[in-house]
Amino acid sequence: MDVVIVGAGTFGASLAWWLARAGERVTLVDQFEPGDRRASSGGETRLIRCSHGADPDYTAMARRARTLWRELESETREQLLLECGIAWFAHREDGWESASERTMAAQGIPAERLDPAAGERLFPSFRGDDLAFVLLEPEAGVLRAQRAVRALAASAAGHGARLVRGRARPAGDEVELEDGTRLAGDRVVWACGGWLARLFDGLVSLSVTRQELLFVDGGPAWRAPGVPGWVDYDRAVYGTADVDELGVKAALDHEGAPLDPDAELVDVATTEAGVRTYLRDRFPALERARLAETRACRYELSPDSHFIAAPHPEHAGVWIVGGGSGHGFKHGPAMAERLAAALTAGVPLPPRFALGERAPGSSFRSAGSGPTASAPARTHAPPAARG
Ligand SMILES: Cc1cc2nc3c(=O)[nH]c(=O)nc-3n(C[C@H](O)[C@H](O)[C@H](O)COP(=O)(O)OP(=O)(O)OC[C@H]3O[C@@H](n4cnc5c(N)ncnc54)[C@H](O)[C@@H]3O)c2cc1C
């Protein structure tokens, strides 16, 4: 089968890798080099975790993705997945974290419920007196995202895929490049991240927002290999230890201002005060740490944070894929496996990946919409009272 894929982010490059490995004839087109920071997949690091609240499908897909990232690592001899664990800071007994814990337990995925005080042995600096518990996913961690996308594309090329640099637009069932070249295939897949809404106006419901990542200089203790990544779902903040000497990463996860997908990404720290408030509350030694770096990047958000993966209603063989919604990176290779089955054998994908309008729904990255990282009202009994 001939497959043309436009977009070499995590979804498109993973699909190219998967199909080329399976012996299909693949052309992978992108306006940038794979891993370019203007693509959502172009950041240095992304979290990989199985916790998805009560949702068994994303949970299982993330677990499967972990296995496939490992396969890519052994194929390319690159270390892409740092299994440092992820700590979830639970403010409630009955929130996202307990739902995740139950879902993971049902699938045999390791997760440990810890007393908040245990955070002191996980992190070089920690305060957890506002927490109900910490949920540690020991086999979760951090993906070297940009390197992983480059590895996917290089490996796809190694299996025979053709990589084409150019900006494309849909032309019926085909792909037209800016120089007028037409590319056709048995299947054409548009995996164009934040650019999808403009390419398929009216078919996909996506908003593109400006997000900020801050990196502070935490010193050598935060560079030790076992320091976990972390997510505070209810306060909508997440981060990592200091990976590859980039600094300790901390980011507010509420939706930023709308941003045109072609607009320049300006690296200014508009969220610094909010991030520092959170650091003061959770990792006190970092509150005044030197700001080492700021990176702006783009979310491409579907209203319900479910992915998009569906055939075009008018063009047989044309597919639209994206809607990563701030949690798509890790799933790339596992989505590719499912997409390949859909493209080559007609295996159905979940109806929730369909095109069209969607009602706003729950978030699979964090509670996500509050303007600050301020502490939620305490809704749990203090640890001593829980026995
Ligand atoms: C700050 C931030 C933090 C995140 N954190 C996490 C995390 O911790 N864990 C996680 O799993 N996910 C995370 N995500 C989400 C994840 O990174 C994205 O959902 C995912 O990378 C989207 O991948 P994609 O392939 O759909 O899009 P992209 O990576 O944007 O790729 C789309 C590609 O299509 C190309 N393209 C677009 N239009 C055209 C055209 N007309 N012609 C040619 N090429 C075109 C673009 O150049 C681009 O390379 C985060 C995202 C951001 C921004």
The ligand as an ORCA input file, in Angstrom:
! r2SCAN-3c Opt
* xyz 0 1
  C       4.218     22.664     26.247
  C       3.664     21.318     25.909
  C       3.774     20.292     26.842
  C       3.264     19.035     26.558
  N       3.438     18.031     27.450
  C       3.103     16.776     27.116
  C       3.451     15.696     27.951
  O       4.071     15.884     29.005
  N       3.114     14.441     27.570
  C       2.461     14.199     26.407
  O       2.196     13.030     26.106
  N       2.101     15.211     25.566
  C       2.418     16.480     25.897
  N       2.118     17.523     25.076
  C       1.275     17.278     23.902
  C       2.024     16.736     22.747
  O       3.320     17.283     22.656
  C       1.211     17.016     21.465
  O      -0.117     16.572     21.655
  C       1.796     16.246     20.299
  O       3.186     16.474     20.208
  C       1.090     16.666     18.997
  O       1.666     15.936     17.959
  P       1.156     16.085     16.469
  O       1.944     15.097     15.694
  O      -0.321     16.014     16.413
  O       1.491     17.592     16.067
  P       2.874     18.351     15.786
  O       3.952     17.843     16.642
  O       2.587     19.808     15.834
  O       3.230     17.928     14.318
  C       2.509     18.393     13.211
  C       3.480     18.533     12.066
  O       2.739     18.858     10.890
  C       3.504     19.754     10.126
  N       2.613     20.486      9.241
  C       1.519     21.180      9.594
  N       0.916     21.701      8.519
  C       1.652     21.326      7.462
  C       1.534     21.570      6.074
  N       0.522     22.276      5.569
  N       2.472     21.046      5.250
  C       3.522     20.323      5.745
  N       3.664     20.069      7.063
  C       2.748     20.574      7.898
  C       4.158     20.646     11.142
  O       5.298     21.288     10.628
  C       4.489     19.656     12.272
  O       5.793     19.161     12.182
  C       2.608     18.789     25.336
  C       2.504     19.821     24.387
  C       3.045     21.064     24.674
  C       2.950     22.132     23.636
*
